[in-house]
Amino acid sequence: MRLRAADRDDKDGSGDGALAYLLNLRKDPTFTQTLRSTAAATLAYLVALWLSSEPAPLTAPLTALLVVQVTLYSTLTTSVRRVNAVVAGVLIAVAFSILVGLSWWSLGLIILASLLAGRLVRVDEFVPEVAISAMLVLGVTHAAGTAWDRILETLIGAVVGLLFNVLFVPPVWVGAAGESIEGLARQMRRLMRDVGEELTTPTPVERAAARLHEARRLDHGVAGVDAALRQAEDSLRLNPRVKEGLLHRVVLRTGLDTLEICAVVLRVLTRTITDLAKARQDEDLFAPEVGAALEELLSQVADALVSFAVLVTTQVSEAAEAAEDRLAGDLSAAAATRERAANLLLEGVQRHPRQWQLHGAMLSEIDRLLDELDTDHRSQRLLEELDRSTREQRERHPQLTAFAAWLRGVNWPRIKRPTLRRRGRKNKS
């Protein structure tokens, strides 16, 4: 049976009504981030009213608003950088208020010193916050008291934002990243099927060039999936609900890398067909039997692309085995059709050798697609990438890696290695 995800309608929207729409909002990072940021900022303001002497401690909710991120990992890193930025700016303002006070030239100096200090303390995107904190503190009459109030409010906002994400752990966005990967695969599948359907008819150069432009636009889809995948990778880091975050990250990242390579090969394939269309205007690109075989081959490779995407985004072992079987079936069928198409191409070239190099180039590009989707190739690449990522992570943050492993309850540095083959299954000779 064909994969349901491969054969279902590619159009979005099922018309399930308002209830389904509200349920889908839970999977939307923007909606989730809005609710979480609002709740954390409100709590930070209430805590600051209780602990701070300021009548309106708005720095605390502002800090919480900026600290609370979509993922726990980004919240931790943002909290540290923001607190460093505010503390650095306040200390600079206190020093300037004691030495020179506020004037046009001291304001310029404090901005310059704050921006340079922000670079030195490595607060990244919060470098302007150093200067903002310094100017706000320097502009009040009682700089020392305001400075400590601002530090206190900043710490309250950062701690509330951090505790909010620790107590209410952000969602793991692996599912959204998986949907993006499958969506990219289906987009490539549609393009490959459209290309295959045009191989048995006279194809105008304009239409072939349009397919080439579609293939080039796949780069935008790859960029969108990459952004979703980066968010998913952050959601897996330091998340107590995830026991094998590195494994999930590597599986998804290498899966996207494979699809990106396939997108490049597909772009080259459409360019080859465009060149063939230029040379064979007002006539069929291939003989009927050759075109039919190539159309079937491209359709099978397209199905294998979606099967591959489903395989790398499936986390349940039983479902992964079923997805692997479907991928193996698609690749086996494509390999058989490829041999038949290659023989037909060879016979055609021997009779009419025009543009023989384009025929060979097209077959070579299909071979590259099949090689990238091959499960043995995928398994080897996955293991190499997992070893490399594990080694880099331990060398870069040995204490953090050991602490995260201890939180997850695993024996560091032991990490389970993935396999794309069912246990007991013999390798092909």
Secondary structure, DSSP 8 states (H G I E B T S, - for coil): ---HHHHS---------HHHHHHHHTT-HHHHHHHHHHHHHHHHHHHHHHH-S-SS-THHHHHHHHH--SSHHHHHHHHHHHHHHHHHHHHHHHHHHHHT-S-HHHHHHHHHHHHHHHHHTT-GGGHHHHHHHHHHHHTSSSHHHHHHHHHHHHHHHHHHHHHHHHHS----THHHHHHHHHHHHHHHHHHHHHHHHTTTSB--HHHHHHHHHHHHHHHHHHHHHHHHHHHHHHHHTT-TT-S-HHHHHHHHHHHHHHHHHHHHHHHHHHHHHHHHHHHSTTSBSS-HHHHHHHHHHHHHHHHHHHHHHHHHH--SHHHHHHHHHHHHHHHHHHHHHHHHHHHHHHHHHHH--TTHHHHHHHHHHHHHHHHHH-HHHHHHHHHHHHHHHHHHHHHH-HHHHHHHHHHHT--TT------SS-TT-----
